[in-house]
Structure formats: structure tokens, C-alpha cells
Amino acid sequence: MPTVQHFEIPADDVERGQRFYKDVFGWDMEKAISGGNPDQDYWMFQTQDEKGNRGISGGMMKRQSPDHKVTNYITVPSIDDYTARIEQAGGKAIMPKMPVPNMGYIRIYLDSENNMFGLFEEEEG
């Protein structure tokens, strides 16, 4: 089945955006490309699960236009636990936790940069 291999997160304030994702998910970003212009700089990161298994790669850059947005789903062991982390880091839930029949649950949020993203929690059993 197809899966997301890479995702890009635009940010109005790249340092603040990086701090948000570091605080919530532990993602470390490294500058990959520097075009001599801060609006063209690009930071890469590699995700991993709670067991240390490699996940998908991502990138962050300065938002290029007001409509430059991204939405991806991130699998977590507990949506409720991560909701507290997200709120402490400056994010907010914009939709309630909803069941996905025979799969689990999702919830949609805005991060510190007003990017929409979702969390997915697998159904137990």
C-alpha cells in the first residue's frame, strides 16, 4: 500500500516550528540546503517510532506563501497523551477525537505555526 515517504512543513518562524516538533515528538532537524537566503534554507529530519525503528523523512522550510500548508497523519500510541504535549508546546486541537471504523482513532490539530496535522491511534486488539 502507498505510504507517505517525505513531508514538508512550512513555517513562518522556522526556529519556533523546529522547537515545537522537537518538544512534542523529539525530532531533530539539520540544515540540508542553504541558498544564501534564509527564505530558501531547508532542514531535514528522520522520524522514528518509540522502539527506535526508522520512519519517514521530512523537511521544514520558511513558508513561501500564505497558502503554503501541509497536513499529515502521525501515528502515536495515545492521542490523549499527545494532546497534552501538543497544547503545552503551543498547539491546539481543532477537531474532536473521532473513531475510524475497524482501524483506530484520529484527531486534527494546529501546530505552533498554524499548520494542520492529524494524529492516528491504532485500535487495540
All heavy atoms as an XYZ file, in Angstrom:
1004
protein
N       0.839     -1.174      0.000
C       0.000      0.000      0.000
C       0.890      1.245      0.000
O       1.883      1.292      0.718
C      -0.901     -0.011      1.246
C      -1.717      1.241      1.380
S      -2.721      1.351      2.876
C      -3.738     -0.088      2.724
N       0.552      2.282     -0.752
C       1.348      3.508     -0.750
C       1.386      4.145      0.643
O       0.435      4.044      1.407
C       0.611      4.416     -1.734
C      -0.213      3.511     -2.564
C      -0.551      2.334     -1.702
N       2.480      4.784      0.954
C       2.630      5.467      2.234
C       3.379      6.771      2.024
O       4.093      6.924      1.039
C       3.374      4.568      3.246
O       3.352      5.199      4.524
C       4.796      4.302      2.841
N       3.233      7.692      2.913
C       3.973      8.940      2.836
C       5.450      8.632      3.067
O       5.806      7.993      4.050
C       3.472      9.958      3.887
C       4.316     11.210      3.875
C       2.002     10.274      3.664
N       6.309      9.069      2.187
C       7.743      8.847      2.316
C       8.472     10.078      2.826
O       9.547      9.971      3.389
C       8.337      8.436      0.962
C       7.801      7.132      0.447
C       8.160      5.972      1.363
O       9.279      5.856      1.830
N       7.201      5.138      1.637
N       7.895     11.240      2.593
C       8.508     12.503      2.987
C       7.399     13.532      3.129
O       6.420     13.484      2.399
C       9.508     12.962      1.911
C      10.200     14.244      2.238
N      11.325     14.297      3.003
C       9.921     15.525      1.885
C      11.720     15.558      3.116
N      10.889     16.325      2.451
N       7.557     14.426      4.045
C       6.595     15.510      4.152
C       7.327     16.795      4.472
O       8.396     16.784      5.061
C       5.489     15.215      5.172
C       5.978     14.909      6.557
C       5.982     15.879      7.542
C       6.411     13.637      6.880
C       6.417     15.591      8.828
C       6.845     13.332      8.164
C       6.847     14.310      9.138
N       6.720     17.884      4.045
C       7.339     19.191      4.199
C       6.445     20.085      5.051
O       5.245     20.134      4.825
C       7.526     19.812      2.828
C       8.267     21.115      2.844
C       8.533     21.579      1.444
O       7.630     22.217      0.857
O       9.628     21.291      0.938
N       7.069     20.766      5.979
C       6.327     21.618      6.896
C       6.779     23.061      6.687
O       7.925     23.395      6.971
C       6.572     21.205      8.356
C       6.187     19.742      8.561
C       5.809     22.120      9.302
C       6.645     19.163      9.878
N       5.904     23.933      6.187
C       6.260     25.341      6.077
C       6.131     26.020      7.432
O       5.302     25.626      8.256
C       5.229     25.885      5.085
C       4.043     25.002      5.245
C       4.575     23.649      5.630
N       6.950     27.049      7.679
C       6.905     27.757      8.960
C       7.110     29.249      8.760
O       7.949     29.659      7.973
C       7.984     27.216      9.894
N       6.344     30.038      9.475
C       6.563     31.481      9.490
C       7.825     31.795     10.281
O       8.599     32.669      9.917
C       5.367     32.207     10.098
C       4.111     32.041      9.261
O       4.202     32.107      8.014
O       3.039     31.825      9.848
N       8.025     31.083     11.382
C       9.200     31.217     12.244
C       9.813     29.819     12.355
O       9.332     28.976     13.120
C       8.783     31.755     13.610
C       9.946     31.957     14.563
O      10.893     31.130     14.565
O       9.899     32.924     15.340
N      10.846     29.556     11.566
C      11.421     28.215     11.471
C      11.956     27.727     12.816
O      11.746     26.570     13.177
C      12.510     28.158     10.366
C      13.223     26.815     10.374
C      11.886     28.419      9.000
N      12.625     28.578     13.573
C      13.145     28.153     14.884
C      12.011     27.728     15.807
O      12.104     26.713     16.489
C      13.962     29.266     15.540
C      15.344     29.412     14.957
C      16.172     30.434     15.732
O      15.890     30.686     16.925
O      17.104     30.984     15.125
N      10.946     28.500     15.849
C       9.802     28.164     16.687
C       9.161     26.859     16.227
O       8.809     26.008     17.035
C       8.789     29.313     16.666
C       7.584     29.091     17.571
C       6.652     30.277     17.551
N       6.127     30.499     16.198
C       5.623     31.651     15.771
N       5.580     32.703     16.569
N       5.168     31.770     14.535
N       9.031     26.688     14.920
C       8.469     25.447     14.374
C       9.322     24.239     14.713
O       8.809     23.184     15.101
N      10.630     24.378     14.573
C      11.527     23.271     14.918
C      11.416     22.931     16.403
O      11.371     21.754     16.770
C      12.973     23.621     14.574
C      13.229     23.668     13.098
C      14.638     24.144     12.769
O      15.350     24.675     13.605
N      15.025     23.964     11.521
N      11.367     23.935     17.249
C      11.253     23.723     18.699
C       9.953     22.976     19.029
O       9.933     22.063     19.849
C      11.317     25.070     19.423
C      11.436     24.972     20.910
C      11.746     26.324     21.579
N      10.909     27.436     21.121
C      11.333     28.447     20.351
N      12.593     28.518     19.949
N      10.505     29.406     19.982
N       8.858     23.348     18.359
C       7.575     22.681     18.585
C       7.697     21.179     18.312
O       7.322     20.355     19.145
C       6.495     23.304     17.695
C       5.169     22.592     17.791
C       4.258     22.945     18.780
C       4.840     21.580     16.913
C       3.047     22.289     18.882
C       3.628     20.912     17.009
C       2.724     21.275     17.997
N       8.199     20.804     17.137
C       8.278     19.387     16.764
C       9.313     18.623     17.591
O       9.146     17.438     17.856
C       8.509     19.236     15.259
C       7.233     19.517     14.502
C       6.991     20.764     13.946
C       6.241     18.557     14.403
C       5.794     21.038     13.293
C       5.047     18.813     13.752
C       4.826     20.061     13.203
O       3.636     20.316     12.563
N      10.370     19.292     18.021
C      11.343     18.682     18.932
C      10.689     18.402     20.280
O      10.807     17.308     20.832
C      12.563     19.598     19.091
C      13.547     19.174     20.160
C      14.313     17.954     19.750
C      15.413     17.682     20.765
N      16.066     16.427     20.512
N       9.965     19.391     20.829
C       9.336     19.244     22.135
C       8.254     18.161     22.157
O       8.119     17.423     23.119
C       8.717     20.563     22.607
C       9.753     21.619     22.980
O      10.953     21.287     23.073
O       9.345     22.789     23.145
N       7.468     18.070     21.091
C       6.356     17.119     21.064
C       6.806     15.716     20.658
O       6.465     14.735     21.322
C       5.229     17.609     20.127
C       4.130     16.560     20.012
C       4.652     18.926     20.627
N       7.580     15.598     19.571
C       7.907     14.282     19.019
C       9.380     13.896     19.118
O       9.756     12.789     18.763
C       7.474     14.202     17.546
C       5.996     14.386     17.370
C       5.497     15.531     16.780
C       5.106     13.432     17.812
C       4.131     15.723     16.621
C       3.742     13.607     17.664
C       3.253     14.756     17.066
N      10.247     14.823     19.551
C      11.668     14.515     19.667
C      12.423     14.558     18.346
O      13.522     14.018     18.245
N      11.881     15.219     17.321
C      12.532     15.270     16.012
C      13.647     16.312     16.011
O      13.430     17.472     16.324
C      11.525     15.615     14.920
C      10.444     14.593     14.725
C      10.417     13.310     15.184
C       9.219     14.792     14.027
N       9.260     12.693     14.811
C       8.496     13.575     14.093
C       8.664     15.870     13.355
C       7.256     13.408     13.508
C       7.419     15.695     12.779
C       6.727     14.477     12.845
N      14.854     15.895     15.613
C      15.997     16.790     15.456
C      16.145     17.136     13.982
O      16.157     16.243     13.133
C      17.283     16.119     15.947
C      17.299     15.949     17.450
O      16.994     16.919     18.154
O      17.620     14.837     17.915
N      16.280     18.404     13.672
C      16.412     18.853     12.284
C      17.816     19.368     12.033
O      18.406     20.003     12.887
C      15.383     19.935     11.982
C      13.976     19.462     12.138
S      12.779     20.689     11.600
C      11.276     19.921     12.226
N      18.303     19.058     10.831
C      19.626     19.528     10.408
C      19.475     20.281      9.096
O      18.744     19.843      8.204
C      20.573     18.352     10.194
C      20.898     17.597     11.468
C      21.877     16.459     11.221
O      22.589     16.475     10.194
O      21.911     15.558     12.065
N      20.195     21.395      8.990
C      20.130     22.166      7.752
C      20.712     21.324      6.622
O      21.815     20.813      6.711
C      20.894     23.478      7.876
C      20.683     24.399      6.680
C      21.394     25.713      6.842
C      20.487     26.661      7.582
N      21.014     28.036      7.570
N      19.936     21.175      5.565
C      20.363     20.375      4.421
C      20.768     21.250      3.248
O      21.693     20.919      2.523
C      19.235     19.432      3.996
N      20.064     22.349      3.080
C      20.325     23.236      1.940
C      20.304     24.673      2.437
O      19.408     25.086      3.152
C      19.253     23.062      0.838
C      19.248     21.631      0.309
C      19.482     24.060     -0.294
C      18.084     21.322     -0.605
N      21.310     25.429      2.047
C      21.345     26.849      2.343
C      21.580     27.583      1.039
O      22.626     27.439      0.423
C      22.462     27.167      3.341
O      22.504     28.547      3.583
N      20.580     28.328      0.629
C      20.691     29.040     -0.632
C      21.257     30.443     -0.481
O      21.173     31.233     -1.405
N      21.805     30.774      0.688
C      22.305     32.118      0.912
C      21.200     33.094      1.275
O      21.440     34.235      1.616
N      19.969     32.624      1.187
C      18.793     33.418      1.522
C      18.004     32.609      2.550
O      17.620     31.482      2.268
C      17.963     33.647      0.257
C      16.655     34.363      0.516
O      16.199     34.488      1.633
N      16.037     34.811     -0.575
N      17.740     33.149      3.761
C      17.030     32.377      4.780
C      15.671     31.849      4.328
O      15.200     30.851      4.830
C      16.865     33.355      5.943
C      17.711     34.522      5.656
C      18.087     34.489      4.216
N      15.043     32.521      3.341
C      13.762     32.042      2.824
C      13.913     30.778      1.987
O      12.930     30.119      1.672
C      13.075     33.126      2.000
C      12.584     34.289      2.847
O      12.528     34.135      4.095
O      12.267     35.344      2.276
N      15.156     30.435      1.598
C      15.389     29.240      0.789
C      16.068     28.130      1.572
O      16.275     27.047      1.037
C      16.235     29.600     -0.436
C      15.527     30.542     -1.378
C      16.426     30.990     -2.510
O      17.643     30.837     -2.482
N      15.825     31.558     -3.534
N      16.422     28.355      2.833
C      17.048     27.315      3.650
C      16.064     26.167      3.869
O      14.850     26.368      3.905
C      17.491     27.878      5.000
C      18.660     28.849      4.877
O      19.330     28.857      3.821
O      18.895     29.593      5.837
N      16.616     24.965      4.019
C      15.783     23.758      4.160
C      16.409     22.860      5.207
O      17.609     22.612      5.182
C      15.717     23.032      2.806
C      14.602     22.035      2.710
C      13.320     22.447      2.370
C      14.825     20.684      2.946
C      12.285     21.532      2.257
C      13.792     19.769      2.837
C      12.528     20.197      2.501
O      11.498     19.302      2.396
N      15.599     22.384      6.143
C      16.053     21.487      7.198
C      15.402     20.127      7.013
O      14.213     20.032      6.720
C      15.665     22.043      8.567
C      16.444     23.245      8.959
C      17.554     23.280      9.760
C      16.205     24.600      8.591
N      18.007     24.562      9.893
C      17.193     25.396      9.186
C      15.240     25.220      7.799
C      17.245     26.770      9.030
C      15.294     26.591      7.642
C      16.291     27.349      8.245
N      16.179     19.072      7.184
C      15.703     17.696      7.031
C      15.670     17.007      8.394
O      16.445     17.346      9.285
C      16.643     16.905      6.116
C      16.722     17.418      4.696
S      15.303     16.953      3.708
C      15.513     15.181      3.649
N      14.803     16.019      8.495
C      14.749     15.185      9.693
C      14.254     13.802      9.322
O      13.646     13.600      8.280
C      13.882     15.811     10.786
C      12.462     16.115     10.367
C      11.447     15.223     10.625
C      12.157     17.307      9.738
C      10.147     15.506     10.256
C      10.860     17.607      9.367
C       9.844     16.706      9.634
N      14.569     12.852     10.179
C      14.153     11.462     10.016
C      13.309     11.080     11.220
O      13.740     11.265     12.352
C      15.376     10.538      9.928
C      15.042      9.079      9.774
C      14.335      8.788      8.469
O      14.780      9.195      7.398
N      13.219      8.081      8.528
N      12.135     10.570     10.981
C      11.283     10.159     12.092
C      11.643      8.741     12.526
O      12.291      7.993     11.797
C       9.796     10.204     11.692
O       9.547      9.235     10.677
C       9.402     11.590     11.205
N      11.233      8.399     13.746
C      11.366      7.025     14.233
C      10.269      6.755     15.242
O       9.761      7.672     15.871
C      12.734      6.765     14.831
C      13.080      7.576     16.041
C      14.477      7.263     16.544
O      15.170      6.426     16.019
N      14.890      7.958     17.568
N       9.911      5.466     15.380
C       8.861      5.134     16.338
C       9.449      5.009     17.744
O      10.645      5.207     17.946
C       8.096      3.871     15.916
C       8.933      2.601     15.955
O       9.996      2.571     16.606
O       8.495      1.603     15.345
N       8.602      4.703     18.694
C       9.034      4.659     20.094
C      10.025      3.525     20.369
O      10.686      3.520     21.394
C       7.810      4.559     21.003
C       6.881      5.732     20.777
C       6.361      6.353     22.031
O       6.592      5.823     23.116
O       5.716      7.398     21.900
N      10.154      2.567     19.434
C      11.122      1.472     19.568
C      12.433      1.798     18.856
O      13.345      0.995     18.847
C      10.538      0.178     19.010
C       9.319     -0.305     19.773
C       8.748     -1.548     19.139
C       7.477     -1.973     19.856
N       6.832     -3.098     19.180
N      12.508      2.966     18.222
C      13.711      3.367     17.509
C      13.760      2.930     16.058
O      14.776      3.096     15.384
N      12.669      2.359     15.532
C      12.619      1.947     14.133
C      12.439      3.157     13.226
O      11.632      4.046     13.523
C      11.456      0.968     13.898
C      11.619     -0.304     14.690
O      12.688     -0.894     14.718
N      10.555     -0.711     15.360
N      13.193      3.175     12.140
C      13.157      4.284     11.193
C      11.757      4.451     10.605
O      11.106      3.498     10.225
C      14.165      4.019     10.088
C      14.276      5.123      9.096
C      15.267      4.755      8.006
N      15.179      5.710      6.947
C      16.198      6.419      6.522
N      17.386      6.236      7.045
N      16.049      7.290      5.552
N      11.333      5.699     10.531
C      10.045      6.031      9.934
C      10.251      6.749      8.613
O      11.100      6.357      7.821
N       9.515      7.811      8.396
C       9.627      8.569      7.152
C      10.451      9.830      7.369
O      10.644     10.281      8.483
C       8.242      8.911      6.574
C       7.445      9.788      7.536
C       7.488      7.648      6.249
C       6.134     10.279      6.972
N      10.920     10.385      6.280
C      11.706     11.611      6.365
C      10.800     12.813      6.151
O       9.715     12.703      5.601
C      12.828     11.608      5.331
O      12.278     11.636      4.027
N      11.275     13.951      6.620
C      10.515     15.177      6.447
C      11.444     16.355      6.266
O      12.659     16.232      6.410
N      10.862     17.484      5.955
C      11.625     18.702      5.790
C      10.844     19.904      6.276
O       9.628     19.866      6.370
N      11.580     20.951      6.615
C      10.955     22.209      7.024
C      11.627     23.350      6.291
O      12.838     23.338      6.085
C      11.076     22.432      8.532
C      10.430     23.723      9.004
S      10.431     23.934     10.790
C       9.006     22.941     11.210
N      10.811     24.313      5.902
C      11.317     25.496      5.225
C      10.454     26.691      5.585
O       9.365     26.534      6.117
C      11.308     25.285      3.709
C       9.934     25.104      3.119
S       9.916     24.695      1.359
C      10.641     26.148      0.668
N      10.957     27.869      5.308
C      10.191     29.100      5.502
C       8.967     29.053      4.593
O       9.070     28.666      3.426
C      11.083     30.299      5.156
C      10.423     31.625      5.319
C      10.670     32.168      6.689
C      10.181     33.616      6.749
N       9.733     33.974      8.047
N       7.809     29.416      5.142
C       6.581     29.429      4.348
C       6.768     30.347      3.142
O       7.210     31.488      3.277
C       5.417     29.912      5.222
C       4.066     29.763      4.545
C       2.917     30.203      5.432
N       2.979     29.695      6.786
C       2.591     28.475      7.178
N       2.134     27.621      6.287
N       2.678     28.122      8.445
N       6.428     29.847      1.979
C       6.633     30.585      0.737
C       5.466     31.476      0.343
O       5.632     32.406     -0.441
C       6.936     29.603     -0.397
C       8.177     28.752     -0.147
C       9.435     29.592     -0.010
O       9.828     30.272     -0.937
N      10.054     29.545      1.165
N       4.268     31.175      0.847
C       3.082     31.979      0.568
C       2.052     31.685      1.651
O       2.152     30.678      2.344
C       2.511     31.634     -0.814
O       1.978     30.324     -0.806
N       1.040     32.540      1.793
C       0.035     32.309      2.836
C      -0.685     30.960      2.705
O      -1.115     30.390      3.693
C      -0.947     33.458      2.652
C      -0.158     34.533      1.984
C       0.835     33.812      1.112
N      -0.804     30.447      1.493
C      -1.500     29.164      1.318
C      -0.555     27.959      1.304
O      -0.975     26.849      1.013
C      -2.372     29.190      0.067
C      -1.571     29.400     -1.207
O      -0.387     29.776     -1.128
O      -2.149     29.201     -2.298
N       0.706     28.146      1.648
C       1.683     27.057      1.720
C       1.411     26.267      2.999
O       1.774     26.685      4.081
C       3.096     27.634      1.717
C       4.176     26.616      1.639
N       5.494     26.968      1.760
C       4.176     25.273      1.465
C       6.251     25.896      1.648
N       5.462     24.852      1.480
N       0.714     25.141      2.887
C       0.292     24.345      4.036
C       0.602     22.865      3.813
O       0.825     22.430      2.713
C      -1.196     24.516      4.287
C      -1.597     25.946      4.553
C      -2.982     26.036      5.094
C      -3.436     27.463      5.258
N      -2.679     28.289      6.144
N       0.573     22.111      4.897
C       0.762     20.663      4.825
C      -0.124     20.006      5.876
O      -0.376     20.583      6.937
C       2.240     20.278      5.062
C       2.688     20.600      6.465
C       2.480     18.810      4.756
N      -0.598     18.839      5.558
C      -1.345     18.043      6.529
C      -0.894     16.595      6.391
O      -0.976     16.026      5.314
C      -2.865     18.119      6.284
O      -3.271     19.476      6.317
C      -3.632     17.328      7.331
N      -0.428     16.034      7.472
C      -0.007     14.637      7.505
C      -0.521     14.011      8.787
O      -0.718     14.703      9.779
C       1.525     14.539      7.488
C       2.088     15.021      6.176
O       1.983     14.356      5.169
N       2.672     16.203      6.186
N      -0.676     12.703      8.761
C      -1.081     11.986      9.961
C       0.133     11.307     10.576
O       0.921     10.688      9.880
C      -2.158     10.950      9.647
C      -3.475     11.607      9.347
C      -3.795     12.037      8.067
C      -4.384     11.832     10.369
C      -5.000     12.666      7.809
C      -5.601     12.462     10.122
C      -5.895     12.873      8.848
O      -7.083     13.502      8.597
N       0.234     11.427     11.890
C       1.348     10.875     12.642
C       0.775      9.832     13.589
O      -0.127     10.135     14.380
C       2.082     11.982     13.421
C       2.590     13.042     12.442
C       3.200     11.395     14.278
C       2.891     14.379     13.070
N       1.267      8.598     13.528
C       0.776      7.531     14.397
C       1.426      7.636     15.767
O       2.644      7.761     15.877
C       1.074      6.150     13.782
O       0.438      6.076     12.503
C       0.559      5.034     14.672
N       0.595      7.608     16.810
C       1.066      7.689     18.197
C       0.372      6.602     19.011
O      -0.698      6.126     18.641
C       0.802      9.078     18.827
C       1.578     10.173     18.094
C      -0.682      9.398     18.860
N       0.964      6.202     20.153
C       0.322      5.180     20.973
C      -0.961      5.666     21.663
O      -1.857      4.883     21.920
C       1.376      4.804     22.015
C       2.515      5.726     21.835
C       2.295      6.547     20.615
N      -1.044      6.977     21.956
C      -2.212      7.520     22.642
C      -2.457      8.965     22.208
O      -1.646      9.848     22.505
C      -2.005      7.467     24.160
O      -2.993      8.228     24.819
N      -3.555      9.193     21.520
C      -3.921     10.551     21.128
C      -4.071     11.431     22.367
O      -3.624     12.579     22.375
C      -5.206     10.547     20.273
C      -4.882     10.029     18.857
C      -5.843     11.933     20.212
C      -6.082      9.863     17.955
N      -4.676     10.900     23.408
C      -4.900     11.698     24.619
C      -3.587     12.177     25.229
O      -3.462     13.342     25.617
C      -5.709     10.898     25.641
C      -7.114     10.561     25.138
O      -7.634     11.294     24.269
O      -7.676      9.558     25.602
N      -2.582     11.295     25.315
C      -1.285     11.687     25.872
C      -0.628     12.779     25.030
O      -0.059     13.730     25.561
C      -0.338     10.488     25.973
C      -0.756      9.497     27.049
O      -1.633      9.820     27.879
O      -0.200      8.383     27.045
N      -0.695     12.640     23.717
C      -0.051     13.617     22.842
C      -0.815     14.931     22.777
O      -0.230     15.979     22.528
C       0.199     13.027     21.452
C       1.483     12.255     21.423
C       1.534     10.933     21.833
C       2.665     12.858     21.030
C       2.727     10.227     21.839
C       3.862     12.167     21.029
C       3.882     10.856     21.437
O       5.066     10.173     21.446
N      -2.116     14.902     23.023
C      -2.881     16.150     23.045
C      -2.325     17.072     24.125
O      -2.140     18.271     23.886
C      -4.380     15.875     23.267
O      -4.875     15.138     22.148
C      -5.172     17.172     23.404
N      -2.014     16.526     25.286
C      -1.439     17.339     26.363
C      -0.094     17.924     25.935
O       0.181     19.105     26.170
C      -1.276     16.497     27.632
N       0.754     17.132     25.291
C       2.064     17.620     24.826
C       1.903     18.730     23.797
O       2.626     19.727     23.807
C       2.870     16.476     24.207
C       3.321     15.435     25.176
C       4.150     14.416     24.448
N       4.462     13.289     25.290
C       5.316     12.332     24.957
N       5.943     12.379     23.794
N       5.545     11.334     25.773
N       0.971     18.518     22.873
C       0.738     19.493     21.807
C       0.295     20.835     22.403
O       0.811     21.888     22.028
C      -0.302     18.947     20.809
C       0.336     17.808     19.991
C      -0.858     20.051     19.915
C      -0.650     16.943     19.260
N      -0.633     20.780     23.337
C      -1.122     22.015     23.949
C      -0.022     22.707     24.753
O       0.101     23.930     24.704
C      -2.349     21.714     24.815
C      -3.547     21.346     23.950
C      -4.733     20.814     24.732
O      -4.602     20.512     25.941
O      -5.807     20.684     24.117
N       0.817     21.943     25.450
C       1.918     22.531     26.218
C       2.948     23.196     25.309
O       3.617     24.140     25.708
C       2.601     21.461     27.078
C       1.753     21.009     28.245
C       2.359     19.815     28.963
O       3.350     19.238     28.533
N       1.741     19.442     30.070
N       3.078     22.711     24.074
C       4.059     23.251     23.135
C       3.490     24.384     22.281
O       4.180     24.900     21.402
C       4.596     22.127     22.240
N       2.233     24.768     22.514
C       1.663     25.895     21.783
C       0.721     25.518     20.666
O       0.282     26.386     19.906
N       0.377     24.245     20.533
C      -0.579     23.815     19.520
C      -1.977     23.724     20.100
O      -2.184     23.970     21.288
N      -2.944     23.359     19.245
C      -4.312     23.199     19.739
C      -5.083     22.223     18.865
O      -4.845     22.107     17.662
C      -5.036     24.536     19.798
C      -5.261     25.204     18.463
C      -5.966     26.537     18.630
C      -6.112     27.238     17.286
N      -6.796     28.516     17.420
N      -6.012     21.534     19.504
C      -6.901     20.616     18.791
C      -7.983     21.446     18.109
O      -8.514     22.385     18.693
C      -7.517     19.628     19.758
N      -8.300     21.087     16.856
C      -9.360     21.812     16.150
C     -10.539     20.906     15.810
O     -11.553     21.387     15.327
C      -8.831     22.526     14.882
C      -8.220     21.544     13.893
C      -7.851     23.624     15.277
C      -7.892     22.157     12.545
N     -10.392     19.610     16.059
C     -11.478     18.648     15.878
C     -11.399     17.643     17.015
O     -10.318     17.351     17.513
C     -11.362     17.924     14.533
C     -11.621     18.805     13.331
S     -11.429     17.942     11.746
C     -12.603     16.620     11.877
N     -12.536     17.087     17.398
C     -12.512     16.090     18.470
C     -11.924     14.757     17.977
O     -11.834     14.514     16.773
C     -13.984     15.925     18.833
C     -14.734     16.320     17.601
C     -13.892     17.382     16.929
N     -11.529     13.933     18.915
C     -11.064     12.571     18.610
C     -12.246     11.815     18.005
O     -13.342     11.819     18.560
C     -10.583     11.905     19.895
C     -10.017     10.531     19.716
C      -9.500     10.028     21.063
C      -9.056      8.601     21.018
N      -8.576      8.141     22.346
N     -11.999     11.198     16.837
C     -13.068     10.513     16.123
C     -12.648      9.089     15.795
O     -11.488      8.844     15.440
C     -13.386     11.244     14.823
C     -13.851     12.670     15.005
S     -14.129     13.527     13.436
C     -12.467     13.566     12.769
N     -13.581      8.146     15.880
C     -13.243      6.767     15.508
C     -13.121      6.608     13.994
O     -13.829      7.267     13.227
C     -14.412      5.955     16.053
C     -15.549      6.915     16.132
C     -14.946      8.284     16.363
N     -12.195      5.755     13.599
C     -12.078      5.311     12.218
C     -12.458      3.830     12.270
O     -11.704      3.026     12.829
C     -10.648      5.492     11.670
C     -10.554      4.975     10.248
C     -10.221      6.945     11.757
N     -13.633      3.454     11.773
C     -14.131      2.091     11.957
C     -13.105      1.009     11.598
O     -12.464      1.073     10.557
C     -15.349      2.020     11.026
C     -15.812      3.441     10.929
C     -14.549      4.272     10.981
N     -12.939      0.078     12.512
C     -12.046     -1.082     12.363
C     -10.573     -0.721     12.219
O      -9.781     -1.548     11.780
C     -12.477     -1.949     11.176
C     -13.889     -2.436     11.307
O     -14.310     -2.880     12.373
N     -14.654     -2.316     10.239
N     -10.197      0.506     12.565
C      -8.799      0.909     12.441
C      -8.265      1.564     13.705
O      -7.174      1.274     14.143
C      -8.623      1.856     11.255
C      -8.890      1.209      9.913
S      -8.588      2.330      8.551
C      -6.834      2.483      8.629
N      -8.988      2.538     14.250
C      -8.476      3.275     15.390
C      -9.169      4.608     15.529
O     -10.389      4.706     15.372
N      -8.371      5.648     15.787
C      -8.904      6.981     16.031
C      -8.015      8.029     15.382
O      -6.813      7.825     15.230
C      -8.958      7.266     17.542
C      -9.819      6.289     18.281
C      -9.274      5.124     18.798
C     -11.181      6.510     18.430
C     -10.061      4.198     19.460
C     -11.981      5.596     19.092
C     -11.417      4.441     19.605
O     -12.203      3.526     20.252
N      -8.624      9.164     15.035
C      -7.876     10.314     14.539
C      -8.320     11.560     15.287
O      -9.412     11.604     15.856
C      -8.036     10.539     13.020
C      -9.502     10.840     12.667
C      -7.460      9.383     12.230
C      -9.706     11.326     11.248
N      -7.439     12.547     15.276
C      -7.774     13.877     15.791
C      -6.935     14.883     15.019
O      -5.779     14.618     14.706
C      -7.484     13.981     17.283
C      -8.044     15.274     17.875
C      -8.127     15.240     19.362
N      -8.875     16.416     19.830
C      -8.978     16.749     21.086
N      -8.422     16.002     22.029
N      -9.662     17.818     21.426
N      -7.513     16.038     14.722
C      -6.857     17.054     13.917
C      -6.471     18.240     14.802
O      -7.235     18.660     15.671
C      -7.769     17.541     12.768
C      -8.301     16.358     11.958
C      -7.045     18.554     11.889
C      -7.245     15.538     11.240
N      -5.286     18.780     14.541
C      -4.701     19.851     15.346
C      -4.128     20.953     14.461
O      -3.921     20.748     13.262
C      -3.523     19.312     16.174
C      -3.876     18.168     17.062
C      -3.898     16.869     16.571
C      -4.186     18.380     18.398
C      -4.234     15.809     17.405
C      -4.507     17.320     19.233
C      -4.533     16.039     18.724
O      -4.865     14.995     19.548
N      -3.797     22.078     15.090
C      -2.937     23.097     14.508
C      -1.681     23.145     15.358
O      -1.753     23.111     16.591
C      -3.604     24.477     14.521
C      -4.803     24.659     13.607
C      -5.409     26.052     13.806
C      -4.433     24.430     12.146
N      -0.511     23.227     14.712
C       0.748     23.339     15.446
C       1.029     24.803     15.781
O       0.181     25.673     15.567
C       1.903     22.678     14.672
C       2.303     23.428     13.414
O       1.859     24.574     13.178
O       3.102     22.865     12.638
N       2.213     25.081     16.285
C       2.577     26.449     16.668
C       2.627     27.404     15.479
O       2.629     28.622     15.655
C       3.937     26.448     17.376
O       4.946     25.970     16.501
N       2.670     26.876     14.263
C       2.739     27.689     13.041
C       1.412     27.703     12.281
O       1.352     28.138     11.145
C       3.845     27.149     12.117
C       5.211     27.101     12.770
C       5.607     28.424     13.377
O       5.662     29.424     12.643
O       5.831     28.466     14.606
N       0.342     27.203     12.897
C      -0.991     27.098     12.297
C      -1.059     26.145     11.112
O      -1.890     26.303     10.221
C      -1.562     28.471     11.917
C      -2.006     29.230     13.136
O      -2.579     28.652     14.057
N      -1.730     30.514     13.162
N      -0.179     25.142     11.094
C      -0.273     24.066     10.113
C      -1.197     22.991     10.664
O      -1.090     22.603     11.824
C       1.099     23.432      9.852
C       2.030     24.375      9.164
O       1.731     24.902      8.104
N       3.175     24.606      9.761
N      -2.071     22.498      9.826
C      -2.959     21.429     10.237
C      -2.231     20.089     10.142
O      -1.479     19.844      9.197
C      -4.196     21.419      9.343
C      -5.273     20.473      9.824
S      -6.852     20.730      8.985
C      -6.425     20.289      7.311
N      -2.414     19.248     11.136
C      -1.900     17.879     11.090
C      -2.840     16.998     11.888
O      -3.669     17.474     12.666
C      -0.467     17.783     11.625
C      -0.325     17.994     13.122
C      -0.237     16.901     13.977
C      -0.296     19.264     13.653
C      -0.105     17.089     15.340
C      -0.160     19.459     15.011
C      -0.071     18.368     15.868
N      -2.733     15.698     11.660
C      -3.582     14.770     12.376
C      -2.758     13.731     13.108
O      -1.623     13.441     12.731
N      -3.346     13.199     14.176
C      -2.759     12.059     14.863
C      -3.641     10.855     14.601
O      -4.857     10.966     14.497
C      -2.688     12.293     16.386
C      -1.765     13.381     16.882
C      -1.754     13.389     18.411
C      -0.359     13.233     16.338
N      -2.997      9.697     14.497
C      -3.706      8.431     14.322
C      -3.282      7.498     15.438
O      -2.101      7.352     15.711
C      -3.370      7.802     12.960
C      -3.932      6.426     12.810
C      -5.283      6.242     12.581
C      -3.119      5.308     12.906
C      -5.823      4.964     12.447
C      -3.639      4.040     12.774
C      -4.992      3.861     12.539
N      -4.263      6.879     16.089
C      -4.020      5.896     17.148
C      -4.650      4.583     16.695
O      -5.851      4.532     16.422
C      -4.665      6.372     18.447
C      -4.526      5.422     19.607
C      -5.243      5.943     20.845
O      -5.281      7.181     21.055
O      -5.743      5.102     21.607
N      -3.836      3.527     16.609
C      -4.361      2.237     16.181
C      -5.313      1.660     17.217
O      -5.114      1.836     18.416
C      -3.225      1.241     15.938
C      -2.435      1.512     14.701
C      -1.404      0.449     14.412
O      -0.955     -0.238     15.348
O      -1.050      0.333     13.234
N      -6.326      0.967     16.725
C      -7.267      0.294     17.593
C      -6.594     -0.897     18.243
O      -5.842     -1.632     17.594
C      -8.456     -0.173     16.741
C      -9.614     -0.715     17.484
C     -10.775     -0.984     16.540
O     -10.695     -1.972     15.784
O     -11.728     -0.197     16.561
N      -6.806     -1.085     19.537
C      -6.210     -2.219     20.237
C      -6.922     -3.499     19.856
O      -8.123     -3.510     19.650
C      -6.277     -2.011     21.748
C      -5.356     -0.925     22.236
C      -5.339     -0.830     23.752
O      -5.602     -1.843     24.415
O      -5.065      0.259     24.241
N      -6.132     -4.588     19.814
C      -6.735     -5.897     19.584
C      -6.550     -6.325     18.220
O      -6.597     -7.082     17.505
